[in-house]
Amino acid sequence: MIREVACPRCGRKTPFTPDNAWRPFCSERCKMIDLGAWAEERYRVPVESGPGDDTEDLKDRSQ
Ligand SMILES: [Zn+2]
């Protein structure tokens, strides 16, 4: 018998088994989104300047 839990992120039913590396999330994506959600609020990952540089905006905001 497979126990199922609802993914805390998207609510999709997902098997709560040792096979499911992302439990209780349904997928790596949902797990990463959930774990990253708080961090994203604090420090946005700076993007290295590249062609078509439009990251100045982000730098200015962090001051
Ligand atoms: Zn999910």
N, CA, C, O and the ligand as a Tripos MOL2 file, in Angstrom:
@<TRIPOS>MOLECULE
protein
  253   251    64     0     0
PROTEIN
NO_CHARGES

@<TRIPOS>ATOM
      1 N           0.8460   -1.2030    0.0000 N.3       1 MET1
      2 CA          0.0000    0.0000    0.0000 C.3       1 MET1
      3 C           0.8750    1.2440    0.0000 C.2       1 MET1
      4 O           1.7810    1.3910    0.8210 O.2       1 MET1
      5 N           0.5900    2.1130   -0.9180 N.am      2 ILE2
      6 CA          1.3810    3.3450   -1.0280 C.3       2 ILE2
      7 C           0.6430    4.4980   -0.3690 C.2       2 ILE2
      8 O          -0.5100    4.7970   -0.6770 O.2       2 ILE2
      9 N           1.3380    5.1160    0.5260 N.am      3 ARG3
     10 CA          0.7390    6.2670    1.1930 C.3       3 ARG3
     11 C           0.9500    7.5050    0.3160 C.2       3 ARG3
     12 O           2.0130    7.6970   -0.2730 O.2       3 ARG3
     13 N          -0.0620    8.3110    0.2490 N.am      4 GLU4
     14 CA          0.0750    9.5130   -0.5630 C.3       4 GLU4
     15 C          -0.0740   10.7480    0.2910 C.2       4 GLU4
     16 O          -0.8620   10.7820    1.2360 O.2       4 GLU4
     17 N           0.6850   11.7500   -0.0520 N.am      5 VAL5
     18 CA          0.5560   13.0270    0.6330 C.3       5 VAL5
     19 C           0.3380   14.0940   -0.4220 C.2       5 VAL5
     20 O           0.6910   13.9180   -1.5880 O.2       5 VAL5
     21 N          -0.2350   15.1800   -0.0050 N.am      6 ALA6
     22 CA         -0.4180   16.2900   -0.9290 C.3       6 ALA6
     23 C           0.8280   17.1570   -0.8890 C.2       6 ALA6
     24 O           1.2750   17.5680    0.1810 O.2       6 ALA6
     25 N           1.3810   17.4290   -2.0490 N.am      7 CYS7
     26 CA          2.5610   18.2790   -2.1340 C.3       7 CYS7
     27 C           2.2640   19.6240   -1.4630 C.2       7 CYS7
     28 O           1.2800   20.2790   -1.8080 O.2       7 CYS7
     29 N           3.1030   20.0410   -0.5090 N.am      8 PRO8
     30 CA          2.8530   21.3010    0.1890 C.3       8 PRO8
     31 C           2.8900   22.5110   -0.7370 C.2       8 PRO8
     32 O           2.3490   23.5700   -0.4190 O.2       8 PRO8
     33 N           3.5240   22.3400   -1.8660 N.am      9 ARG9
     34 CA          3.6920   23.4540   -2.7880 C.3       9 ARG9
     35 C           2.5160   23.5780   -3.7530 C.2       9 ARG9
     36 O           1.9360   24.6530   -3.9030 O.2       9 ARG9
     37 N           2.1780   22.4870   -4.3930 N.am     10 CYS10
     38 CA          1.1480   22.5770   -5.4360 C.3      10 CYS10
     39 C          -0.0830   21.7540   -5.1160 C.2      10 CYS10
     40 O          -1.0900   21.8380   -5.8200 O.2      10 CYS10
     41 N          -0.0100   20.9500   -4.0470 N.am     11 GLY11
     42 CA         -1.1870   20.2110   -3.6370 C.3      11 GLY11
     43 C          -1.4140   18.9250   -4.3960 C.2      11 GLY11
     44 O          -2.4000   18.2300   -4.1520 O.2      11 GLY11
     45 N          -0.5310   18.5990   -5.3020 N.am     12 ARG12
     46 CA         -0.6900   17.3840   -6.0780 C.3      12 ARG12
     47 C          -0.3740   16.1670   -5.2030 C.2      12 ARG12
     48 O           0.5630   16.1890   -4.4050 O.2      12 ARG12
     49 N          -1.1530   15.1320   -5.3620 N.am     13 LYS13
     50 CA         -0.9070   13.9040   -4.6210 C.3      13 LYS13
     51 C           0.3990   13.2770   -5.0780 C.2      13 LYS13
     52 O           0.6580   13.1340   -6.2730 O.2      13 LYS13
     53 N           1.2090   12.9100   -4.1050 N.am     14 THR14
     54 CA          2.4860   12.3160   -4.4490 C.3      14 THR14
     55 C           2.7720   11.1750   -3.4850 C.2      14 THR14
     56 O           2.4730   11.2800   -2.2960 O.2      14 THR14
     57 N           3.3400   10.0970   -3.9790 N.am     15 PRO15
     58 CA          3.5860    8.9470   -3.1130 C.3      15 PRO15
     59 C           4.6520    9.2550   -2.0600 C.2      15 PRO15
     60 O           5.7290    9.7710   -2.3570 O.2      15 PRO15
     61 N           4.3100    8.9250   -0.8500 N.am     16 PHE16
     62 CA          5.2670    9.1490    0.2410 C.3      16 PHE16
     63 C           6.0440    7.8570    0.4460 C.2      16 PHE16
     64 O           5.7410    7.0640    1.3370 O.2      16 PHE16
     65 N           7.0350    7.6680   -0.3820 N.am     17 THR17
     66 CA          7.8280    6.4400   -0.3550 C.3      17 THR17
     67 C           9.3010    6.7890   -0.3860 C.2      17 THR17
     68 O           9.6650    7.8980   -0.7790 O.2      17 THR17
     69 N          10.1530    5.8650    0.0200 N.am     18 PRO18
     70 CA         11.6000    6.1090   -0.0440 C.3      18 PRO18
     71 C          12.0690    6.3880   -1.4650 C.2      18 PRO18
     72 O          13.1120    7.0080   -1.6720 O.2      18 PRO18
     73 N          11.3050    5.9340   -2.4280 N.am     19 ASP19
     74 CA         11.6530    6.1850   -3.8240 C.3      19 ASP19
     75 C          11.4960    7.6390   -4.2110 C.2      19 ASP19
     76 O          12.1480    8.1420   -5.1270 O.2      19 ASP19
     77 N          10.6220    8.2870   -3.4930 N.am     20 ASN20
     78 CA         10.3410    9.6800   -3.8210 C.3      20 ASN20
     79 C          11.3180   10.5860   -3.0760 C.2      20 ASN20
     80 O          11.1090   10.9320   -1.9130 O.2      20 ASN20
     81 N          12.3710   10.9550   -3.7630 N.am     21 ALA21
     82 CA         13.4400   11.7360   -3.1320 C.3      21 ALA21
     83 C          12.9670   13.1160   -2.7140 C.2      21 ALA21
     84 O          13.5990   13.7670   -1.8820 O.2      21 ALA21
     85 N          11.8640   13.5630   -3.2840 N.am     22 TRP22
     86 CA         11.4200   14.9430   -3.0250 C.3      22 TRP22
     87 C          10.2950   15.0090   -2.0180 C.2      22 TRP22
     88 O           9.7670   16.0860   -1.7400 O.2      22 TRP22
     89 N           9.9210   13.8530   -1.4640 N.am     23 ARG23
     90 CA          8.8100   13.8470   -0.5110 C.3      23 ARG23
     91 C           9.0600   14.8540    0.6000 C.2      23 ARG23
     92 O          10.2190   15.0150    0.9820 O.2      23 ARG23
     93 N           8.1080   15.5160    1.1260 N.am     24 PRO24
     94 CA          6.7050   15.3510    0.7560 C.3      24 PRO24
     95 C           6.2990   16.1530   -0.4760 C.2      24 PRO24
     96 O           5.1100   16.2910   -0.7660 O.2      24 PRO24
     97 N           7.2680   16.6710   -1.1890 N.am     25 PHE25
     98 CA          6.9410   17.4090   -2.4130 C.3      25 PHE25
     99 C           6.7730   16.4340   -3.5590 C.2      25 PHE25
    100 O           7.2090   15.2860   -3.4760 O.2      25 PHE25
    101 N           6.1450   16.8880   -4.6260 N.am     26 CYS26
    102 CA          5.8690   15.9930   -5.7340 C.3      26 CYS26
    103 C           7.0570   15.9280   -6.6790 C.2      26 CYS26
    104 O           7.1690   14.9970   -7.4760 O.2      26 CYS26
    105 N           7.9430   16.9110   -6.5950 N.am     27 SER27
    106 CA          9.0410   16.9530   -7.5530 C.3      27 SER27
    107 C          10.1580   17.8340   -7.0330 C.2      27 SER27
    108 O           9.9840   18.5920   -6.0790 O.2      27 SER27
    109 N          11.3010   17.7220   -7.6730 N.am     28 GLU28
    110 CA         12.4290   18.5660   -7.2960 C.3      28 GLU28
    111 C          12.0630   20.0310   -7.4470 C.2      28 GLU28
    112 O          12.4420   20.8770   -6.6370 O.2      28 GLU28
    113 N          11.3250   20.3020   -8.4950 N.am     29 ARG29
    114 CA         10.9300   21.6770   -8.7740 C.3      29 ARG29
    115 C          10.1550   22.2810   -7.5980 C.2      29 ARG29
    116 O          10.4500   23.3850   -7.1390 O.2      29 ARG29
    117 N           9.1750   21.5410   -7.1320 N.am     30 CYS30
    118 CA          8.3650   22.0560   -6.0320 C.3      30 CYS30
    119 C           9.2120   22.2100   -4.7700 C.2      30 CYS30
    120 O           9.0490   23.1770   -4.0250 O.2      30 CYS30
    121 N          10.0910   21.2820   -4.5350 N.am     31 LYS31
    122 CA         10.9290   21.3710   -3.3420 C.3      31 LYS31
    123 C          11.8250   22.6010   -3.4140 C.2      31 LYS31
    124 O          11.9570   23.3500   -2.4460 O.2      31 LYS31
    125 N          12.4320   22.7920   -4.5650 N.am     32 MET32
    126 CA         13.3370   23.9280   -4.7240 C.3      32 MET32
    127 C          12.5900   25.2490   -4.6200 C.2      32 MET32
    128 O          13.0900   26.2110   -4.0370 O.2      32 MET32
    129 N          11.4170   25.2870   -5.1780 N.am     33 ILE33
    130 CA         10.6300   26.5180   -5.1110 C.3      33 ILE33
    131 C          10.3160   26.8400   -3.6600 C.2      33 ILE33
    132 O          10.4160   27.9860   -3.2210 O.2      33 ILE33
    133 N           9.9350   25.8030   -2.9300 N.am     34 ASP34
    134 CA          9.5630   26.0250   -1.5400 C.3      34 ASP34
    135 C          10.7590   26.4520   -0.7120 C.2      34 ASP34
    136 O          10.6720   27.4060    0.0610 O.2      34 ASP34
    137 N          11.8590   25.7650   -0.8640 N.am     35 LEU35
    138 CA         13.0540   26.1040   -0.0960 C.3      35 LEU35
    139 C          13.6180   27.4570   -0.5080 C.2      35 LEU35
    140 O          14.1700   28.1910    0.3120 O.2      35 LEU35
    141 N          13.4710   27.7730   -1.7790 N.am     36 GLY36
    142 CA         14.0490   29.0050   -2.2880 C.3      36 GLY36
    143 C          13.1590   30.2140   -2.0730 C.2      36 GLY36
    144 O          13.6190   31.3520   -2.1760 O.2      36 GLY36
    145 N          11.9140   29.9850   -1.7800 N.am     37 ALA37
    146 CA         10.9620   31.0850   -1.6920 C.3      37 ALA37
    147 C          11.3870   32.1340   -0.6760 C.2      37 ALA37
    148 O          11.3350   33.3320   -0.9510 O.2      37 ALA37
    149 N          11.8020   31.6860    0.4840 N.am     38 TRP38
    150 CA         12.1840   32.6560    1.5180 C.3      38 TRP38
    151 C          13.5020   33.3270    1.1730 C.2      38 TRP38
    152 O          13.6610   34.5330    1.3660 O.2      38 TRP38
    153 N          14.4520   32.5450    0.6590 N.am     39 ALA39
    154 CA         15.7720   33.0790    0.3420 C.3      39 ALA39
    155 C          15.6780   34.1380   -0.7510 C.2      39 ALA39
    156 O          16.3880   35.1430   -0.7330 O.2      39 ALA39
    157 N          14.7880   33.8850   -1.6950 N.am     40 GLU40
    158 CA         14.6380   34.8030   -2.8030 C.3      40 GLU40
    159 C          14.2220   36.1840   -2.3110 C.2      40 GLU40
    160 O          14.6020   37.2030   -2.8870 O.2      40 GLU40
    161 N          13.4610   36.2000   -1.2730 N.am     41 GLU41
    162 CA         13.0080   37.4740   -0.7210 C.3      41 GLU41
    163 C          14.1790   38.2590   -0.1490 C.2      41 GLU41
    164 O          14.1940   39.4890   -0.2110 O.2      41 GLU41
    165 N          15.1480   37.5630    0.4020 N.am     42 ARG42
    166 CA         16.2460   38.2330    1.1030 C.3      42 ARG42
    167 C          17.3520   38.6600    0.1660 C.2      42 ARG42
    168 O          17.6850   39.8420    0.0720 O.2      42 ARG42
    169 N          17.9090   37.7060   -0.5120 N.am     43 TYR43
    170 CA         18.9620   38.0870   -1.4430 C.3      43 TYR43
    171 C          18.7170   37.4960   -2.8050 C.2      43 TYR43
    172 O          18.7260   36.2790   -2.9930 O.2      43 TYR43
    173 N          18.5020   38.3730   -3.7380 N.am     44 ARG44
    174 CA         18.3260   37.9100   -5.1030 C.3      44 ARG44
    175 C          19.7080   37.5760   -5.6440 C.2      44 ARG44
    176 O          20.6560   38.3460   -5.4900 O.2      44 ARG44
    177 N          19.8030   36.4390   -6.2670 N.am     45 VAL45
    178 CA         21.0810   35.9970   -6.7930 C.3      45 VAL45
    179 C          21.5360   36.9590   -7.8750 C.2      45 VAL45
    180 O          20.8610   37.1360   -8.8890 O.2      45 VAL45
    181 N          22.6860   37.5790   -7.6510 N.am     46 PRO46
    182 CA         23.1780   38.5320   -8.6510 C.3      46 PRO46
    183 C          23.5320   37.8170   -9.9440 C.2      46 PRO46
    184 O          24.1530   36.7540   -9.9400 O.2      46 PRO46
    185 N          23.1340   38.4100  -11.0160 N.am     47 VAL47
    186 CA         23.4420   37.8290  -12.3150 C.3      47 VAL47
    187 C          24.6960   38.4970  -12.8510 C.2      47 VAL47
    188 O          24.7900   39.7240  -12.9000 O.2      47 VAL47
    189 N          25.6460   37.6860  -13.2470 N.am     48 GLU48
    190 CA         26.8840   38.2370  -13.7950 C.3      48 GLU48
    191 C          26.5730   39.0850  -15.0270 C.2      48 GLU48
    192 O          25.7320   38.7350  -15.8550 O.2      48 GLU48
    193 N          27.2650   40.1850  -15.1140 N.am     49 SER49
    194 CA         27.0470   41.0520  -16.2600 C.3      49 SER49
    195 C          27.4060   40.3270  -17.5460 C.2      49 SER49
    196 O          28.4160   39.6300  -17.6400 O.2      49 SER49
    197 N          26.5620   40.5140  -18.5060 N.am     50 GLY50
    198 CA         26.8250   39.8650  -19.7860 C.3      50 GLY50
    199 C          26.3660   40.7690  -20.9000 C.2      50 GLY50
    200 O          26.0520   41.9380  -20.6770 O.2      50 GLY50
    201 N          26.3270   40.2350  -22.0760 N.am     51 PRO51
    202 CA         25.8280   41.0170  -23.2130 C.3      51 PRO51
    203 C          24.3920   41.4720  -22.9450 C.2      51 PRO51
    204 O          23.5760   40.7120  -22.4250 O.2      51 PRO51
    205 N          24.1060   42.6870  -23.2980 N.am     52 GLY52
    206 CA         22.7700   43.2110  -23.0390 C.3      52 GLY52
    207 C          22.5800   43.3990  -21.5540 C.2      52 GLY52
    208 O          21.5430   43.0450  -20.9930 O.2      52 GLY52
    209 N          23.5880   43.9590  -20.9290 N.am     53 ASP53
    210 CA         23.5860   44.1150  -19.4810 C.3      53 ASP53
    211 C          22.4350   44.9870  -18.9980 C.2      53 ASP53
    212 O          22.3610   46.1760  -19.3120 O.2      53 ASP53
    213 N          21.5570   44.3870  -18.2440 N.am     54 ASP54
    214 CA         20.4890   45.1860  -17.6580 C.3      54 ASP54
    215 C          20.3560   44.8630  -16.1620 C.2      54 ASP54
    216 O          19.2700   44.8900  -15.5830 O.2      54 ASP54
    217 N          21.5080   44.5600  -15.5760 N.am     55 THR55
    218 CA         21.4990   44.1870  -14.1610 C.3      55 THR55
    219 C          21.7870   45.3810  -13.2510 C.2      55 THR55
    220 O          21.7310   45.2610  -12.0270 O.2      55 THR55
    221 N          22.0900   46.5180  -13.8440 N.am     56 GLU56
    222 CA         22.3820   47.7000  -13.0260 C.3      56 GLU56
    223 C          21.2170   48.0100  -12.0950 C.2      56 GLU56
    224 O          21.3920   48.4560  -10.9610 O.2      56 GLU56
    225 N          20.0580   47.7630  -12.6040 N.am     57 ASP57
    226 CA         18.8530   48.0100  -11.8400 C.3      57 ASP57
    227 C          18.8680   47.2510  -10.5170 C.2      57 ASP57
    228 O          18.5340   47.8000   -9.4670 O.2      57 ASP57
    229 N          19.2590   45.9910  -10.5840 N.am     58 LEU58
    230 CA         19.2790   45.1590   -9.3880 C.3      58 LEU58
    231 C          20.3170   45.6500   -8.4050 C.2      58 LEU58
    232 O          20.0710   45.6930   -7.2000 O.2      58 LEU58
    233 N          21.4780   46.0210   -8.9180 N.am     59 LYS59
    234 CA         22.5550   46.4920   -8.0370 C.3      59 LYS59
    235 C          22.1060   47.7460   -7.2910 C.2      59 LYS59
    236 O          22.3220   47.8780   -6.0860 O.2      59 LYS59
    237 N          21.4940   48.6400   -8.0070 N.am     60 ASP60
    238 CA         21.0510   49.8860   -7.3970 C.3      60 ASP60
    239 C          20.0760   49.6390   -6.2570 C.2      60 ASP60
    240 O          20.1160   50.3080   -5.2240 O.2      60 ASP60
    241 N          19.2130   48.6790   -6.4630 N.am     61 ARG61
    242 CA         18.1860   48.4090   -5.4740 C.3      61 ARG61
    243 C          18.7510   47.8050   -4.1970 C.2      61 ARG61
    244 O          18.1400   47.9090   -3.1340 O.2      61 ARG61
    245 N          19.9190   47.1740   -4.2990 N.am     62 SER62
    246 CA         20.4580   46.4710   -3.1380 C.3      62 SER62
    247 C          21.2260   47.4070   -2.2160 C.2      62 SER62
    248 O          21.6830   46.9950   -1.1490 O.2      62 SER62
    249 N          21.3700   48.6600   -2.6220 N.am     63 GLN63
    250 CA         22.1460   49.5710   -1.8060 C.3      63 GLN63
    251 C          21.3360   50.0760   -0.6250 C.2      63 GLN63
    252 O          21.8390   50.8630    0.1780 O.2      63 GLN63
    253 ZN          4.2560   19.8920   -6.2070 Zn       64 ZN64
@<TRIPOS>BOND
     1     1     2 1
     2     2     3 1
     3     3     4 2
     4     3     5 am
     5     5     6 1
     6     6     7 1
     7     7     8 2
     8     7     9 am
     9     9    10 1
    10    10    11 1
    11    11    12 2
    12    11    13 am
    13    13    14 1
    14    14    15 1
    15    15    16 2
    16    15    17 am
    17    17    18 1
    18    18    19 1
    19    19    20 2
    20    19    21 am
    21    21    22 1
    22    22    23 1
    23    23    24 2
    24    23    25 am
    25    25    26 1
    26    26    27 1
    27    27    28 2
    28    27    29 am
    29    29    30 1
    30    30    31 1
    31    31    32 2
    32    31    33 am
    33    33    34 1
    34    34    35 1
    35    35    36 2
    36    35    37 am
    37    37    38 1
    38    38    39 1
    39    39    40 2
    40    39    41 am
    41    41    42 1
    42    42    43 1
    43    43    44 2
    44    43    45 am
    45    45    46 1
    46    46    47 1
    47    47    48 2
    48    47    49 am
    49    49    50 1
    50    50    51 1
    51    51    52 2
    52    51    53 am
    53    53    54 1
    54    54    55 1
    55    55    56 2
    56    55    57 am
    57    57    58 1
    58    58    59 1
    59    59    60 2
    60    59    61 am
    61    61    62 1
    62    62    63 1
    63    63    64 2
    64    63    65 am
    65    65    66 1
    66    66    67 1
    67    67    68 2
    68    67    69 am
    69    69    70 1
    70    70    71 1
    71    71    72 2
    72    71    73 am
    73    73    74 1
    74    74    75 1
    75    75    76 2
    76    75    77 am
    77    77    78 1
    78    78    79 1
    79    79    80 2
    80    79    81 am
    81    81    82 1
    82    82    83 1
    83    83    84 2
    84    83    85 am
    85    85    86 1
    86    86    87 1
    87    87    88 2
    88    87    89 am
    89    89    90 1
    90    90    91 1
    91    91    92 2
    92    91    93 am
    93    93    94 1
    94    94    95 1
    95    95    96 2
    96    95    97 am
    97    97    98 1
    98    98    99 1
    99    99   100 2
   100    99   101 am
   101   101   102 1
   102   102   103 1
   103   103   104 2
   104   103   105 am
   105   105   106 1
   106   106   107 1
   107   107   108 2
   108   107   109 am
   109   109   110 1
   110   110   111 1
   111   111   112 2
   112   111   113 am
   113   113   114 1
   114   114   115 1
   115   115   116 2
   116   115   117 am
   117   117   118 1
   118   118   119 1
   119   119   120 2
   120   119   121 am
   121   121   122 1
   122   122   123 1
   123   123   124 2
   124   123   125 am
   125   125   126 1
   126   126   127 1
   127   127   128 2
   128   127   129 am
   129   129   130 1
   130   130   131 1
   131   131   132 2
   132   131   133 am
   133   133   134 1
   134   134   135 1
   135   135   136 2
   136   135   137 am
   137   137   138 1
   138   138   139 1
   139   139   140 2
   140   139   141 am
   141   141   142 1
   142   142   143 1
   143   143   144 2
   144   143   145 am
   145   145   146 1
   146   146   147 1
   147   147   148 2
   148   147   149 am
   149   149   150 1
   150   150   151 1
   151   151   152 2
   152   151   153 am
   153   153   154 1
   154   154   155 1
   155   155   156 2
   156   155   157 am
   157   157   158 1
   158   158   159 1
   159   159   160 2
   160   159   161 am
   161   161   162 1
   162   162   163 1
   163   163   164 2
   164   163   165 am
   165   165   166 1
   166   166   167 1
   167   167   168 2
   168   167   169 am
   169   169   170 1
   170   170   171 1
   171   171   172 2
   172   171   173 am
   173   173   174 1
   174   174   175 1
   175   175   176 2
   176   175   177 am
   177   177   178 1
   178   178   179 1
   179   179   180 2
   180   179   181 am
   181   181   182 1
   182   182   183 1
   183   183   184 2
   184   183   185 am
   185   185   186 1
   186   186   187 1
   187   187   188 2
   188   187   189 am
   189   189   190 1
   190   190   191 1
   191   191   192 2
   192   191   193 am
   193   193   194 1
   194   194   195 1
   195   195   196 2
   196   195   197 am
   197   197   198 1
   198   198   199 1
   199   199   200 2
   200   199   201 am
   201   201   202 1
   202   202   203 1
   203   203   204 2
   204   203   205 am
   205   205   206 1
   206   206   207 1
   207   207   208 2
   208   207   209 am
   209   209   210 1
   210   210   211 1
   211   211   212 2
   212   211   213 am
   213   213   214 1
   214   214   215 1
   215   215   216 2
   216   215   217 am
   217   217   218 1
   218   218   219 1
   219   219   220 2
   220   219   221 am
   221   221   222 1
   222   222   223 1
   223   223   224 2
   224   223   225 am
   225   225   226 1
   226   226   227 1
   227   227   228 2
   228   227   229 am
   229   229   230 1
   230   230   231 1
   231   231   232 2
   232   231   233 am
   233   233   234 1
   234   234   235 1
   235   235   236 2
   236   235   237 am
   237   237   238 1
   238   238   239 1
   239   239   240 2
   240   239   241 am
   241   241   242 1
   242   242   243 1
   243   243   244 2
   244   243   245 am
   245   245   246 1
   246   246   247 1
   247   247   248 2
   248   247   249 am
   249   249   250 1
   250   250   251 1
   251   251   252 2
@<TRIPOS>SUBSTRUCTURE
     1 MET1         2 RESIDUE 1 A MET
     2 ILE2         6 RESIDUE 1 A ILE
     3 ARG3        10 RESIDUE 1 A ARG
     4 GLU4        14 RESIDUE 1 A GLU
     5 VAL5        18 RESIDUE 1 A VAL
     6 ALA6        22 RESIDUE 1 A ALA
     7 CYS7        26 RESIDUE 1 A CYS
     8 PRO8        30 RESIDUE 1 A PRO
     9 ARG9        34 RESIDUE 1 A ARG
    10 CYS10       38 RESIDUE 1 A CYS
    11 GLY11       42 RESIDUE 1 A GLY
    12 ARG12       46 RESIDUE 1 A ARG
    13 LYS13       50 RESIDUE 1 A LYS
    14 THR14       54 RESIDUE 1 A THR
    15 PRO15       58 RESIDUE 1 A PRO
    16 PHE16       62 RESIDUE 1 A PHE
    17 THR17       66 RESIDUE 1 A THR
    18 PRO18       70 RESIDUE 1 A PRO
    19 ASP19       74 RESIDUE 1 A ASP
    20 ASN20       78 RESIDUE 1 A ASN
    21 ALA21       82 RESIDUE 1 A ALA
    22 TRP22       86 RESIDUE 1 A TRP
    23 ARG23       90 RESIDUE 1 A ARG
    24 PRO24       94 RESIDUE 1 A PRO
    25 PHE25       98 RESIDUE 1 A PHE
    26 CYS26      102 RESIDUE 1 A CYS
    27 SER27      106 RESIDUE 1 A SER
    28 GLU28      110 RESIDUE 1 A GLU
    29 ARG29      114 RESIDUE 1 A ARG
    30 CYS30      118 RESIDUE 1 A CYS
    31 LYS31      122 RESIDUE 1 A LYS
    32 MET32      126 RESIDUE 1 A MET
    33 ILE33      130 RESIDUE 1 A ILE
    34 ASP34      134 RESIDUE 1 A ASP
    35 LEU35      138 RESIDUE 1 A LEU
    36 GLY36      142 RESIDUE 1 A GLY
    37 ALA37      146 RESIDUE 1 A ALA
    38 TRP38      150 RESIDUE 1 A TRP
    39 ALA39      154 RESIDUE 1 A ALA
    40 GLU40      158 RESIDUE 1 A GLU
    41 GLU41      162 RESIDUE 1 A GLU
    42 ARG42      166 RESIDUE 1 A ARG
    43 TYR43      170 RESIDUE 1 A TYR
    44 ARG44      174 RESIDUE 1 A ARG
    45 VAL45      178 RESIDUE 1 A VAL
    46 PRO46      182 RESIDUE 1 A PRO
    47 VAL47      186 RESIDUE 1 A VAL
    48 GLU48      190 RESIDUE 1 A GLU
    49 SER49      194 RESIDUE 1 A SER
    50 GLY50      198 RESIDUE 1 A GLY
    51 PRO51      202 RESIDUE 1 A PRO
    52 GLY52      206 RESIDUE 1 A GLY
    53 ASP53      210 RESIDUE 1 A ASP
    54 ASP54      214 RESIDUE 1 A ASP
    55 THR55      218 RESIDUE 1 A THR
    56 GLU56      222 RESIDUE 1 A GLU
    57 ASP57      226 RESIDUE 1 A ASP
    58 LEU58      230 RESIDUE 1 A LEU
    59 LYS59      234 RESIDUE 1 A LYS
    60 ASP60      238 RESIDUE 1 A ASP
    61 ARG61      242 RESIDUE 1 A ARG
    62 SER62      246 RESIDUE 1 A SER
    63 GLN63      250 RESIDUE 1 A GLN
    64 ZN64       253 GROUP 0 **** ****
